[in-house]
């Protein structure tokens, strides 16, 4: 397995809608394993493929941090079918280090997705699992949790976000030179 660099706020790939996955291959399974390693190394609970510069509709979740005896899992081509209620909860993101804010999201979601073996699932769940799914699905749609904040809160974070974006652009420039 290999750990990947997690891109940060300001990287253009984070704003692109990810492409649906057409085929489950050995290469995709290896990428999912690599993403789990990267997520754990980054001390995250979820990681979407765009966060490692891959614009495909897949994310991984560290279910062991959500459910007792849970294992990391890959989620492919997820789609939220229905939502119920609303709840606020503090969120953070590996792409936006050192910023955590309250975000309102639906409390319960009904979702369709495929697992890494190509099996289709349709489930309804709430709580932390629903929140993590929504956060990661946002990544697949080019949306970041700071986009869901009120305009005043975003304005207060503008300086920090600009600094993160500037650092990311410097890293990107260095990578292009190599």
Contact map, one row per residue, 1 for C-alpha under 8 A:
1110000000000000000000000000010011001000000000000000000000000000000000000000000000000000000000000000000000000000000000000000000000000000000000000000000000000000000000000000000000
1111000000000000000000000000000001001100000000000000000000000000000000000000000000000000000000000000000000000000000000000000000000000000000000000000000000000000000000000000000000
1111100000000000000000000000000001101100100000000000000000000000000000000000000000000000000000000000000000000000000000000000000000000000000000000000000000000000000000000000000000
0111110000000000000000000000000001100100000000000001000000000000000000000000000000000000000000000000000000000000000000000000000000000000000000000000000000000000000000000000000000
0011111000000000000000000000000000000100000000000001000000000000000000000000000000000000000000000000000000000000000000000000000000000000000000000000000000000000000000000000000000
0001111100000000000000000000000000000100000000000011100000000000000000000000000000000000000001100000000000000000000000000000000000000000000000000000000000000000000000000000000000
0000111110100000000000000000000000000000000000000011100000000000000000000000000000000000000000100000000000000000000000000000000000000000000000000000000000000000000000010000000000
0000011111100000000000000000000000000000000000000010000000000000000000000000000000000000000001110000000000000000000000000000000000000000000000000000000000000000000110010000000000
0000001111100100000000000000000000000000000000000000000000000000000000000000000000000000000000110000000000000000000000000000000000000000000000000000000000000000100110010000000000
0000000111110100000000000000000000000000000000000000000000000000000000000000000000000000000000000000000000000000000000000000000000000000000000000000000000000000010111011000000000
0000001111111110000000000000000000000000000000000000000000000000000000000000000000000000000000000000000000000000000000000000000000000000000000000000000000000000000010011000000000
0000000001111111000000000000000000000000000000000000000000000000000000000000000000000000000000000000000000000000000000000000000000000000000000000000000000000000000000000000000000
0000000000111111000000000000000000000000000000000110111000000000000000000000000000000000000000000000000000000000000000000000000000000000000001000000000000000000000000000000000000
0000000011111111000000000000000000000000000000000110000000000000000000000000000000000000000000000000000000000000000000000000000000000000001001110000000000000000000000000000000000
0000000000111111100000000000000000000000000000000000000000000000000000000000000000000000000000000000000000000000000000000000000000000000001011100000000000000000000000000000000000
0000000000011111110000000000000000000000000000000000001000000000000000000000000000000000000000000000000000000000000000000000000000000000000111000000000000000000000000000000000000
0000000000000011111000000000000000000000000000000000001000000000000000000000000000000000000000000000000000000000000000000000000000000000000111000000000000000000000000000000000000
0000000000000001111100000000000000000000000000000100001110000000000000000000000000000000000000000000000000000000000000000000000000000000000111000000000000000000000000000000000000
0000000000000000111110000000000000000000000000000000001110000000000000000000000000000000000000000000000000000000000000000000000000000000000000000000000000000000000000000000000000
0000000000000000011111000000000000000000000000000000000110000000000000000000100000000000000000000000000000000000000000000000000000000000000000000000000000000000000000000000000000
0000000000000000001111110000000000000000000000000000000111000000000000000001100000000000000000000000000000000000000000000000000000000000000000000000000000000000000000000000000000
0000000000000000000111110000000000000000000000000000000000000000000000000000000000000000000000000000000000000000000000000000000000000000000000000000000000000000000000000000000000
0000000000000000000011111000000000000000000000000000000000000000000000000000000000000000000000000000000000000000000000000000000000000000000000000000000000000000000000000000000000
0000000000000000000011111101100000000000000000000000000000000000000000000000000000000000000000000000000000000000000111000000000000000000000000000000000000000000000000000000000000
0000000000000000000000111111100000000000000000000000000000000000000000000000000000000000000000000000000000000000000000000000000000000000000000000000000000000000000000000000000000
0000000000000000000000011111110000000000000000000000000000000000000000000000000000000000000000000000000000000000000000000000000000000000000000000000000000000000000000000000000000
0000000000000000000000001111111000000000000000000000000000000000000000000000000000000000000000000000000000000000000000000000000000000000000000000000000000000000000000000000000000
0000000000000000000000011111111100000000000000000000000000000000000000000000000000000000000000000000000000000000000000000000000000000000000000000000000000000000000000000000000000
0000000000000000000000011111111110000000000000000000000000000000000000000000000000000000000000000000000000000000000100000000000000000000000000000000000000000000000000000000000000
1000000000000000000000000111111111000000000000000000000000000000000000000000000000000000000000000000000000000000000000000000000000000000000000000000000000000000000000000000000000
0000000000000000000000000011111111100000000000000000000000000000000000000000000000000000000000000000000000000000000000000000000000000000000000000000000000000000000000000000000000
0000000000000000000000000001111111110000000000000000000000110000000000000100000000000000000000000000000000000000000100000000000000000000000000000000000000000000000000000000000000
1000000000000000000000000000111111111000000000000000000000000000000000000000000000000000000000000000000000000000000000000000000000000000000000000000000000000000000000000000000000
1111000000000000000000000000011111111100000000000000000000000000000000000000000000000000000000000000000000000000000000000000000000000000000000000000000000000000000000000000000000
0011000000000000000000000000001111111110000000101000000000010000000000000000000000000000000000000000000000000000000000000000000000000000000000000000000000000000000000000000000000
0000000000000000000000000000000111111111000000100000000000011100000000010000000000000000000000000000000000000000000000000000000000000000000000000000000000000000000000000000000000
1110000000000000000000000000000011111111100000000000000000000000000000000000000000000000000000000000000000000000000000000000000000000000000000000000000000000000000000000000000000
0111110000000000000000000000000001111111110000000000000000000000000000000000000000000000000000000000000000000000000000000000000000000000000000000000000000000000000000000000000000
0000000000000000000000000000000000111111111111100000000000010100000000000000000000000000000000000000000000000000000000000000000000000000000000000000000000000000000000000000000000
0000000000000000000000000000000000011111111110000000000000000100000000000000000000000000000000000000000000000000000000000000000000000000000000000000000000000000000000000000000000
0010000000000000000000000000000000001111111100000000000000000000000000000000000000000000000000000000000000000000000000000000000000000000000000000000000000000000000000000000000000
0000000000000000000000000000000000000111111100000000000000000000000000000000000000000000000001000000000000000000000000000000000000000000000000000000000000000000000000000000000000
0000000000000000000000000000000000000011111110000000000000000000000000000000000000000000000000000000000000000000000000000000000000000000000000000000000000000000000000000000000000
0000000000000000000000000000000000000011111111100000000000000100000000000000000000000000000011000000000000000000000000000000000000000000000000000000000000000000000000000000000000
0000000000000000000000000000000000000011001111100000000000001110100000000000000000000000000000000000000000000000000000000000000000010000000000000000000000000000000000000000000000
0000000000000000000000000000000000000010000111110000000000111100000000000000000000000000000000000000000000000000000000000000000000010001000000000000000000000000000000000000000000
0000000000000000000000000000000000110010000111111010000000111000000000000000000000000000000001000000000000000000000000000000000000000001000000000000000000000000000000000000000000
0000000000000000000000000000000000000000000001111111000011110000000000000000000000000000000000000000000000000000000000000000000000000001101100000000000000000000000000000000000000
0000000000000000000000000000000000100000000000111111111111100000000000000000000000000000000000000000000000000000000000000000000000000000000100000000000000000000000000000000000000
0000000000001100010000000000000000000000000000011111111100000000000000000000000000000000000000000000000000000000000000000000000000000000001100000000000000000000000000000000000000
0000011100001100000000000000000000000000000000111111110000000000000000000000000000000000000000100000000000000000000000000000000000000000001000000000000000000000000000000000000000
0001111000000000000000000000000000000000000000011111110000000000000000000000000000000000000000000000000000000000000000000000000000000000000000000000000000000000000000000000000000
0000011000001000000000000000000000000000000000001111111000000000000000000000000000000000000000000000000000000000000000000000000000000000000000000000000000000000000000000000000000
0000000000001000000000000000000000000000000000001111111100000000000000000000000000000000000000000000000000000000000000000000000000000000000000000000000000000000000000000000000000
0000000000001001111000000000000000000000000000001100111110000000000000000000000000000000000000000000000000000000000000000000000000000000000100000000000000000000000000000000000000
0000000000000000011110000000000000000000000000001100011111000000000000000000000000000000000000000000000000000000000000000000000000000000000100000000000000000000000000000000000000
0000000000000000011110000000000000000000000000011000001111100000000000000001110000000000000000000000000000000000000000000000000000000000000100000000000000000000000000000000000000
0000000000000000000010000000000000000000000000011000000111110000000000000111110000000000000000000000000000000000000000000000000000000000000100000000000000000000000000000000000000
0000000000000000000000000000000100000000000001111000000011111000000000000111000000000000000000000000000000000000000000000000000000000001100000000000000000000000000000000000000000
0000000000000000000000000000000100110010000001110000000001111100000000011110000000000000000000000000000000000000000000000000000000000000000000000000000000000000000000000000000000
0000000000000000000000000000000000010000000011100000000000111110000000011110000000000000000000000000000000000000000000000000000000010000000000000000000000000000000000000000000000
0000000000000000000000000000000000010011000111000000000000011111110001111000000000000000000000000000000000000000000000000000000000000000000000000000000000000000000000000000000000
0000000000000000000000000000000000000000000010000000000000001111111001111000000000000000000000000000000000000000000000000000000000000000000000000000000000000000000000000000000000
0000000000000000000000000000000000000000000000000000000000000111111111110000000000000000000000000000000000000000000000000000000000000000000000000000000000000000000000000000000000
0000000000000000000000000000000000000000000010000000000000000111111101000000000000000000000000000000000000000000000000000000000000000000000000000000000000000000000000000000000000
0000000000000000000000000000000000000000000000000000000000000111111101000000000000000000000000000000000000000000000000000000000110000000000000000000000000000000000000000000000000
0000000000000000000000000000000000000000000000000000000000000011111111000000000000000000000000000000000000000000000000000000000000000000000000000000000000000000000000000000000000
0000000000000000000000000000000000000000000000000000000000000001111111000000000000000000000000000000000000000000000000000000000000000000000000000000000000000000000000000000000000
0000000000000000000000000000000000000000000000000000000000000001001111100000000000000000000000000000000000000000000000000000000000000000000000000000000000000000000000000000000000
0000000000000000000000000000000000000000000000000000000000000111111111110000000000000000000000000000000000000000000000000000000000000000000000000000000000000000000000000000000000
0000000000000000000000000000000000000000000000000000000000000111000011111000000000000000000000000000000000000000000000000000000000000000000000000000000000000000000000000000000000
0000000000000000000000000000000000010000000000000000000000011111000001111100000000000000000000000000000000000000000000000000000000000000000000000000000000000000000000000000000000
0000000000000000000000000000000000000000000000000000000000011110000000111110000000000000000000000000000000000000001100000000000000000000000000000000000000000000000000000000000000
0000000000000000000000000000000100000000000000000000000001111000000000011111000000000000000000000000000000000000001100000000000000000000000000000000000000000000000000000000000000
0000000000000000000000000000000000000000000000000000000001111000000000001111110000000000000000000000000000000000111100000000000000000000000000000000000000000000000000000000000000
0000000000000000000010000000000000000000000000000000000011100000000000000111110000000000000000000000000000000000111100000000000000000000000000000000000000000000000000000000000000
0000000000000000000110000000000000000000000000000000000011000000000000000011111000000000000000000000000000000000110000000000000000000000000000000000000000000000000000000000000000
0000000000000000000000000000000000000000000000000000000011000000000000000011111100000000000000000000000000000011110000000000000000000000100000000000000000000000000000000000000000
0000000000000000000000000000000000000000000000000000000000000000000000000000111110000000000000000000000000000011100000000000000000000000100000000000000000000000000000000000000000
0000000000000000000000000000000000000000000000000000000000000000000000000000011111100000000000000000000000001111000000000000000000000000000000000000000000000000000000000000000000
0000000000000000000000000000000000000000000000000000000000000000000000000000001111100000000000000000000000001111000000000000000000000000000000000000000000000000000000000000000000
0000000000000000000000000000000000000000000000000000000000000000000000000000000111110000000000000000000000001110000000000000000000000000000000000000000000000000000000000000000000
0000000000000000000000000000000000000000000000000000000000000000000000000000000111111000000000000000000001111100000000000000000000000000000000000000000000000000000000000000000000
0000000000000000000000000000000000000000000000000000000000000000000000000000000001111100000000000000000001111000000000000000000000000000000000000000000000000000000000000000000000
0000000000000000000000000000000000000000000000000000000000000000000000000000000000111110000000000000000001110000000000000000000000000000000000000000000000000000000000000000000000
0000000000000000000000000000000000000000000000000000000000000000000000000000000000011111000000000000000111110000000000000000000000000000000000000000000000000000000000000000000000
0000000000000000000000000000000000000000000000000000000000000000000000000000000000001111100000000000000111100000000000000000000000000000000000000000000000000000000000000000000000
0000000000000000000000000000000000000000000000000000000000000000000000000000000000000111110000000000011110000000000000000000000000000000000000000000000000000000000000000000000000
0000000000000000000000000000000000000000000000000000000000000000000000000000000000000011111000000000111100000000000000000000000000000000000000000000000000000000000000000000000000
0000000000000000000000000000000000000000000000000000000000000000000000000000000000000001111100000001111000000000000000000000000000000000000000000000000000000000000000000000000000
0000000000000000000000000000000000000000000000000000000000000000000000000000000000000000111110000001111000000000000000000000000000000000000000001000000000000000000000000000000000
0000000000000000000000000000000000000000000000000000000000000000000000000000000000000000011111011111100000000000000000000000000000000000000000001000000000000000000000000000000000
0000000000000000000000000000000000000000000100000000000000000000000000000000000000000000001111111011000000000000000000000000000000000000000000001000000000000000000000000000000000
0000010100000000000000000000000000000000010100100000000000000000000000000000000000000000000111111000000000000000000000000000000000000000000000000000000000000000000000000000000000
0000011110000000000000000000000000000000000000000010000000000000000000000000000000000000000011111000000000000000000000000000000000000000000000000000000000000000000000000000000000
0000000110000000000000000000000000000000000000000000000000000000000000000000000000000000000111111110000000000000000000000000000000000000000000000000000000000000100100000000000000
0000000000000000000000000000000000000000000000000000000000000000000000000000000000000000000111111110000000000000000000000000000000000000000000000000000000000000000000000000000000
0000000000000000000000000000000000000000000000000000000000000000000000000000000000000000000100011111000000000000000000000000000000000000000000000000000000000000000000000000000000
0000000000000000000000000000000000000000000000000000000000000000000000000000000000000000000110011111100000000000000000000000000000000000000000000000000000000000000000000000000000
0000000000000000000000000000000000000000000000000000000000000000000000000000000000000000011110000111110000000000000000000000000000000000000000000000000000000000000000000000000000
0000000000000000000000000000000000000000000000000000000000000000000000000000000000000000111100000011111000000000000000000000000000000000000000000000000000000000000000000000000000
0000000000000000000000000000000000000000000000000000000000000000000000000000000000000001111000000001111100000000000000000000000000000000000000000000100000000000000000000000000000
0000000000000000000000000000000000000000000000000000000000000000000000000000000000000001111000000000111110000000000000000000000000000000000000001001100000000000000000000000000000
0000000000000000000000000000000000000000000000000000000000000000000000000000000000000111100000000000011111000000000000000000000000000000000000000001000000000000000000000000000000
0000000000000000000000000000000000000000000000000000000000000000000000000000000000000111000000000000001111100000000000000000000000100100000000000000000000000000000000000000000000
0000000000000000000000000000000000000000000000000000000000000000000000000000000000111110000000000000000111111000000000000000000000100000000000000000000000000000000000000000000000
0000000000000000000000000000000000000000000000000000000000000000000000000000000000111110000000000000000011111000000000000000011001100000000000000000000000000000000000000000000000
0000000000000000000000000000000000000000000000000000000000000000000000000000000000111100000000000000000001111100000000000001111001000000000000000000000000000000000000000000000000
0000000000000000000000000000000000000000000000000000000000000000000000000000000111110000000000000000000001111110000000000001110001000000000000000000000000000000000000000000000000
0000000000000000000000000000000000000000000000000000000000000000000000000000000111100000000000000000000000011111000000000111100000000000000000000000000000000000000000000000000000
0000000000000000000000000000000000000000000000000000000000000000000000000000011111000000000000000000000000001111100000000111000000000000000000000000000000000000000000000000000000
0000000000000000000000000000000000000000000000000000000000000000000000000000011110000000000000000000000000000111110000011110000000000000000000000000000000000000000000000000000000
0000000000000000000000000000000000000000000000000000000000000000000000000011111000000000000000000000000000000011111000011100000000000000000000000000000000000000000000000000000000
0000000000000000000000000000000000000000000000000000000000000000000000000011110000000000000000000000000000000001111111111000000000000000000000000000000000000000000000000000000000
0000000000000000000000000000000000000000000000000000000000000000000000001111000000000000000000000000000000000000111111111000000000000000000000000000000000000000000000000000000000
0000000000000000000000010000100100000000000000000000000000000000000000001111000000000000000000000000000000000000011111100000000000000000000000000000000000000000000000000000000000
0000000000000000000000010000000000000000000000000000000000000000000000000000000000000000000000000000000000000000011111100000000000000000000000000000000000000000000000000000000000
0000000000000000000000010000000000000000000000000000000000000000000000000000000000000000000000000000000000000000011111110000000000000000000000000000000000000000000000000000000000
0000000000000000000000000000000000000000000000000000000000000000000000000000000000000000000000000000000000000000011111111000000000000000000000000000000000000000000000000000000000
0000000000000000000000000000000000000000000000000000000000000000000000000000000000000000000000000000000000000001111001111100000000000000000000000000000000000000000000000000000000
0000000000000000000000000000000000000000000000000000000000000000000000000000000000000000000000000000000000000001111000111110000000000000000000000000000000000000000000000000000000
0000000000000000000000000000000000000000000000000000000000000000000000000000000000000000000000000000000000000111100000011111000000000000000000000000000000000000000000000000000000
0000000000000000000000000000000000000000000000000000000000000000000000000000000000000000000000000000000000000111000000001111100000000000000000000000000000000000000000000000000000
0000000000000000000000000000000000000000000000000000000000000000000000000000000000000000000000000000000000011110000000000111110000000000000000000000000000000000000000000000000000
0000000000000000000000000000000000000000000000000000000000000000000000000000000000000000000000000000000000011100000000000011111011000000000000000000000000000000000000000000000000
0000000000000000000000000000000000000000000000000000000000000000000000000000000000000000000000000000000000111000000000000001111111100000000000000000000000000000000000000000000000
0000000000000000000000000000000000000000000000000000000000000000000000000000000000000000000000000000000000110000000000000000111111100000000000000000000000000000000000000000000000
0000000000000000000000000000000000000000000000000000000000000000010000000000000000000000000000000000000000000000000000000000011111110000000000000000000000000000000000000000000000
0000000000000000000000000000000000000000000000000000000000000000010000000000000000000000000000000000000000000000000000000000111111111000000000000000000000000000000000000000000000
0000000000000000000000000000000000000000000000000000000000000000000000000000000000000000000000000000000000111000000000000000111111111100000000000000000000000000000000000000000000
0000000000000000000000000000000000000000000000000000000000000000000000000000000000000000000000000000000011100000000000000000011111111110000000000000000000000000000000000000000000
0000000000000000000000000000000000000000000011000000000000001000000000000000000000000000000000000000000000000000000000000000000111111111000000000000000000000000000000000000000000
0000000000000000000000000000000000000000000000000000000000000000000000000000000000000000000000000000000000000000000000000000000011111111100000000000000000000000000000000000000000
0000000000000000000000000000000000000000000000000000000000000000000000000000000000000000000000000000000010000000000000000000000001111111110000000000000000000000000000000000000000
0000000000000000000000000000000000000000000000000000000000000000000000000000000000000000000000000000000000000000000000000000000000111111111000011000000000000000000000000000000000
0000000000000000000000000000000000000000000001110000000000100000000000000000000000000000000000000000000000000000000000000000000000011111111100000000000000000000000000000000000000
0000000000000000000000000000000000000000000000010000000000100000000000000000011000000000000000000000000000000000000000000000000000001111111110000000000000000000000000000000000000
0000000000000000000000000000000000000000000000000000000000000000000000000000000000000000000000000000000000000000000000000000000000000111111111111000000000000000000000000000000000
0000000000000110000000000000000000000000000000010110000000000000000000000000000000000000000000000000000000000000000000000000000000000011111111110000000000000000000000000000000000
0000000000000001110000000000000000000000000000011100001111000000000000000000000000000000000000000000000000000000000000000000000000000001111111100000000000000000000000000000000000
0000000000000011110000000000000000000000000000000000000000000000000000000000000000000000000000000000000000000000000000000000000000000000111111100000000000000000000000000000000000
0000000000001111110000000000000000000000000000000000000000000000000000000000000000000000000000000000000000000000000000000000000000000000011111110000000000000000000000000000000000
0000000000000110000000000000000000000000000000000000000000000000000000000000000000000000000000000000000000000000000000000000000000000000011111111010000000000000000000000000000000
0000000000000100000000000000000000000000000000000000000000000000000000000000000000000000000000000000000000000000000000000000000000000010011001111111000000000000000000000000000000
0000000000000000000000000000000000000000000000000000000000000000000000000000000000000000001110000000001000000000000000000000000000000010010000111111100000000000000000000000000000
0000000000000000000000000000000000000000000000000000000000000000000000000000000000000000000000000000000000000000000000000000000000000000000000011111100001000000000000000000000000
0000000000000000000000000000000000000000000000000000000000000000000000000000000000000000000000000000000000000000000000000000000000000000000000111111100001000000000000000000000000
0000000000000000000000000000000000000000000000000000000000000000000000000000000000000000000000000000001100000000000000000000000000000000000000011111110000000000000000000000000000
0000000000000000000000000000000000000000000000000000000000000000000000000000000000000000000000000000011000000000000000000000000000000000000000001111111011000000000000000000000000
0000000000000000000000000000000000000000000000000000000000000000000000000000000000000000000000000000000000000000000000000000000000000000000000000001111111000000000000000000000000
0000000000000000000000000000000000000000000000000000000000000000000000000000000000000000000000000000000000000000000000000000000000000000000000000000111111100000000000000000000000
0000000000000000000000000000000000000000000000000000000000000000000000000000000000000000000000000000000000000000000000000000000000000000000000000000011111110000000000000000000000
0000000000000000000000000000000000000000000000000000000000000000000000000000000000000000000000000000000000000000000000000000000000000000000000000000111111111000000000000000000000
0000000000000000000000000000000000000000000000000000000000000000000000000000000000000000000000000000000000000000000000000000000000000000000000000110111111111100000000000000000000
0000000000000000000000000000000000000000000000000000000000000000000000000000000000000000000000000000000000000000000000000000000000000000000000000000001111111100000000000000000000
0000000000000000000000000000000000000000000000000000000000000000000000000000000000000000000000000000000000000000000000000000000000000000000000000000000111111110000000000000000000
0000000000000000000000000000000000000000000000000000000000000000000000000000000000000000000000000000000000000000000000000000000000000000000000000000000011111111100000000000000000
0000000000000000000000000000000000000000000000000000000000000000000000000000000000000000000000000000000000000000000000000000000000000000000000000000000001111111110000000000000000
0000000000000000000000000000000000000000000000000000000000000000000000000000000000000000000000000000000000000000000000000000000000000000000000000000000000011111111000000000000000
0000000000000000000000000000000000000000000000000000000000000000000000000000000000000000000000000000000000000000000000000000000000000000000000000000000000001111111100000000000000
0000000010000000000000000000000000000000000000000000000000000000000000000000000000000000000000010000000000000000000000000000000000000000000000000000000000001111111110000000000000
0000000001000000000000000000000000000000000000000000000000000000000000000000000000000000000000000000000000000000000000000000000000000000000000000000000000000111111111000000000000
0000000000000000000000000000000000000000000000000000000000000000000000000000000000000000000000000000000000000000000000000000000000000000000000000000000000000011111111100000000000
0000000111000000000000000000000000000000000000000000000000000000000000000000000000000000000000010000000000000000000000000000000000000000000000000000000000000001111111110000000000
0000000111100000000000000000000000000000000000000000000000000000000000000000000000000000000000000000000000000000000000000000000000000000000000000000000000000000111111111000000000
0000000001000000000000000000000000000000000000000000000000000000000000000000000000000000000000000000000000000000000000000000000000000000000000000000000000000000011111111100000000
0000000000000000000000000000000000000000000000000000000000000000000000000000000000000000000000000000000000000000000000000000000000000000000000000000000000000000001111111110000000
0000001111100000000000000000000000000000000000000000000000000000000000000000000000000000000000000000000000000000000000000000000000000000000000000000000000000000000111111111000000
0000000001100000000000000000000000000000000000000000000000000000000000000000000000000000000000000000000000000000000000000000000000000000000000000000000000000000000011111111100000
0000000000000000000000000000000000000000000000000000000000000000000000000000000000000000000000000000000000000000000000000000000000000000000000000000000000000000000001111111110000
0000000000000000000000000000000000000000000000000000000000000000000000000000000000000000000000000000000000000000000000000000000000000000000000000000000000000000000000111111111000
0000000000000000000000000000000000000000000000000000000000000000000000000000000000000000000000000000000000000000000000000000000000000000000000000000000000000000000000011111111100
0000000000000000000000000000000000000000000000000000000000000000000000000000000000000000000000000000000000000000000000000000000000000000000000000000000000000000000000001111111110
0000000000000000000000000000000000000000000000000000000000000000000000000000000000000000000000000000000000000000000000000000000000000000000000000000000000000000000000000111111111
0000000000000000000000000000000000000000000000000000000000000000000000000000000000000000000000000000000000000000000000000000000000000000000000000000000000000000000000000011111111
0000000000000000000000000000000000000000000000000000000000000000000000000000000000000000000000000000000000000000000000000000000000000000000000000000000000000000000000000001111111
0000000000000000000000000000000000000000000000000000000000000000000000000000000000000000000000000000000000000000000000000000000000000000000000000000000000000000000000000000111111
0000000000000000000000000000000000000000000000000000000000000000000000000000000000000000000000000000000000000000000000000000000000000000000000000000000000000000000000000000011111
